[in-house]
């Protein structure tokens, strides 16, 4: 009797395990569905990016700064902005791609805080004044991308390249500039970052982060202006977070 009961129990366990295995096969097969399997065969494809940036200046003080009796300290501050970009990607090989981002329209805000001192100021606290520098940047970044192997519906890539930017809000020629920090219209720099491809049935979603550093001094210095004469160079520094949709 004991042997019969043990045989029945063994058969029930075997039957249950078999059912679980058979039921799990369709689920496992469903999880392994490869979305957009022919996408890697495309030589050229388009995309659109939603951008968020945090930007600041790298400030180099002018030699005359130590002689300035009204500005004690010049400090850059981070500030947020947003933008929109079109992506054009050309595949060179299974590992490498070239990507041009055009048009790229980005609104960036960079603040500079001045610690001021007045000869007749007897207060203990140092007065602070913040200058908000607004930029409307039309850019053309060009990147070389290095891609990992595709793992089902996921891939990692790294990239680096150069950027060219034109500032539509530049005030280098402004006449009413007593309270302004003047900027030049053109900037050029280098960029590098990392991104992740998530393949969905009809599109690819790519979260991406990059560091963008300007190489050109964008400050149009005017020795006659209090807030401009204390600064020698302004180089742009930016971190950009992107959500890219490609097909």
Secondary structure, DSSP 8 states (H G I E B T S, - for coil): -HHHHHHHHHHHHHHHHHHHHHHHHHHHHHHT--TTTTGGG-SEEEEEEEEEEEEEEEEEE-GGGGG-SSEEEEEEE-EEEEEEEEEEEEE-SSSEEEEEEEEEEEEEEEEEEEEE--TT---SS-EEEEEEEEEEEEEEEEEEEEE---BTTEEEEEEEEEEEEEETT--TT-S--TT---B-SEEEEEEEEEEEEEE-SS-EEEEEEEEEEE-S--B---TTSHHHHTEEEEEEEEEEEEEEEE-
